[in-house]
Amino acid sequence: MGWGSKAGDWAFKGLTAGLGLATIYLTATFSVNVYRGLAWHNSQSLESSP
């Protein structure tokens, strides 16, 4: 194996790690936004009921 394949291997590992972290971040923020949206919706429903 030469330097080129090692560099490509590290680049692939870095890309894969970055995509994994981005997926975890987006999943977490999406979950928080869904929770906030549901909480807002429930509060709106309670305010409008007599």
TIROKOL-347118 format. One record per residue: residue number from 0; residue in one letter; chain; x, y, z of N, C-alpha, C in turn. Coordinates in steps of 0.05 Angstrom, whole numbers, plus 32768, in hexadecimal, padded with zeros to 4 digits. Layout:
[NUM 'A' 'A' [X Y Z] [X Y Z] [X Y Z]],
...
//
This chain:
[0 'M' 'A' [8011 7FE8 8000] [8000 8000 8000] [8011 8019 8000]],
[1 'G' 'A' [800A 802C 7FEF] [8019 8045 7FEE] [800C 805A 7FFE]],
[2 'W' 'A' [8018 8072 7FFC] [800E 8088 800C] [7FF2 8091 8002]],
[3 'G' 'A' [7FEE 808E 7FE8] [7FD5 8096 7FDC] [7FBD 8087 7FE7]],
[4 'S' 'A' [7FC0 806D 7FEA] [7FAA 805D 7FF5] [7FA5 8062 8012]],
[5 'K' 'A' [7FBB 8068 8021] [7FB8 806F 803D] [7FA9 8089 8040]],
[6 'A' 'A' [7FB1 809D 8030] [7FA4 80B7 8031] [7F86 80B4 8029]],
[7 'G' 'A' [7F80 80A4 8015] [7F65 809F 800D] [7F55 8091 8023]],
[8 'D' 'A' [7F62 807F 8031] [7F55 8071 8047] [7F4E 8084 805E]],
[9 'W' 'A' [7F61 8095 8065] [7F5C 80A9 807A] [7F47 80BD 8072]],
[10 'A' 'A' [7F47 80C5 8058] [7F33 80D7 804E] [7F17 80CB 8050]],
[11 'F' 'A' [7F15 80B1 8048] [7EFC 80A3 804A] [7EF2 80A0 8066]],
[12 'K' 'A' [7F05 809A 8078] [7EFD 8098 8095] [7EF4 80B2 80A0]],
[13 'G' 'A' [7F01 80C8 8098] [7EF9 80E2 80A1] [7EDE 80EA 8096]],
[14 'L' 'A' [7ED9 80E4 807D] [7EBF 80EA 8070] [7EA9 80DA 807E]],
[15 'T' 'A' [7EAE 80C1 8083] [7E9A 80B0 8090] [7E94 80B9 80AC]],
[16 'A' 'A' [7EA9 80C1 80BB] [7EA5 80CB 80D6] [7E95 80E5 80D5]],
[17 'G' 'A' [7E9C 80F7 80C2] [7E8D 8110 80BF] [7E70 810C 80B9]],
[18 'L' 'A' [7E6A 80F9 80A7] [7E4F 80F3 80A0] [7E40 80E7 80B8]],
[19 'G' 'A' [7E4D 80D6 80C7] [7E41 80CB 80DF] [7E3A 80E0 80F3]],
[20 'L' 'A' [7E4D 80F3 80F8] [7E47 8108 810B] [7E31 811B 8101]],
[21 'A' 'A' [7E31 8120 80E7] [7E1C 8131 80DC] [7E01 8124 80DF]],
[22 'T' 'A' [7E00 8109 80DB] [7DE7 80FB 80DE] [7DDD 80FC 80FB]],
[23 'I' 'A' [7DEF 80F8 810E] [7DE7 80F9 812A] [7DDE 8115 8131]],
[24 'Y' 'A' [7DEC 8129 8128] [7DE4 8145 812E] [7DC8 814B 8122]],
[25 'L' 'A' [7DC4 8144 8109] [7DAA 814A 80FC] [7D94 813A 8109]],
[26 'T' 'A' [7D99 8122 8111] [7D84 8112 811F] [7D7D 811F 813A]],
[27 'A' 'A' [7D91 8128 8148] [7D8C 8134 8163] [7D7C 814E 815F]],
[28 'T' 'A' [7D85 815F 814D] [7D77 8179 8149] [7D5B 8174 813F]],
[29 'F' 'A' [7D57 8161 812D] [7D3D 815B 8123] [7D2A 8152 813A]],
[30 'S' 'A' [7D35 8140 814C] [7D25 8137 8162] [7D1D 814E 8175]],
[31 'V' 'A' [7D30 8160 817A] [7D2A 8177 818B] [7D15 8189 817E]],
[32 'N' 'A' [7D17 818D 8164] [7D03 819D 8156] [7CE8 8191 8156]],
[33 'V' 'A' [7CE6 8177 8153] [7CCC 8169 8154] [7CC0 816C 8170]],
[34 'Y' 'A' [7CD1 8169 8185] [7CC7 816C 81A0] [7CBD 8188 81A5]],
[35 'R' 'A' [7CCC 819C 819C] [7CC4 81B8 81A0] [7CAA 81BE 8190]],
[36 'G' 'A' [7CA8 81B3 8178] [7C90 81B7 8168] [7C78 81AB 8175]],
[37 'L' 'A' [7C7B 8193 8180] [7C64 8186 818E] [7C5D 8195 81A7]],
[38 'A' 'A' [7C71 819E 81B6] [7C6B 81AE 81CE] [7C5D 81C8 81C7]],
[39 'W' 'A' [7C66 81D5 81B2] [7C59 81EE 81A9] [7C3C 81E9 81A1]],
[40 'H' 'A' [7C38 81D3 8192] [7C1E 81CC 8188] [7C0B 81C6 819F]],
[41 'N' 'A' [7C15 81B8 81B3] [7C04 81B1 81CA] [7BFD 81CB 81DA]],
[42 'S' 'A' [7C10 81DD 81DC] [7C0A 81F6 81EB] [7BF6 8207 81DC]],
[43 'Q' 'A' [7BF7 8207 81C1] [7BE4 8216 81B1] [7BC8 820A 81B4]],
[44 'S' 'A' [7BC7 81F0 81B5] [7BAD 81E2 81B8] [7BA0 81E8 81D3]],
[45 'L' 'A' [7BB1 81E9 81E8] [7BA6 81EF 8203] [7B9D 820B 8205]],
[46 'E' 'A' [7BAB 821E 81F8] [7BA3 823A 81FA] [7B89 8240 81EB]],
[47 'S' 'A' [7B84 8232 81D6] [7B6C 8238 81C6] [7B53 822A 81D0]],
[48 'S' 'A' [7B56 8216 81E1] [7B3F 8208 81EB] [7B32 8218 8201]],
[49 'P' 'A' [7B17 8217 8204] [7B09 8227 8217] [7B0D 821D 8234]],
//
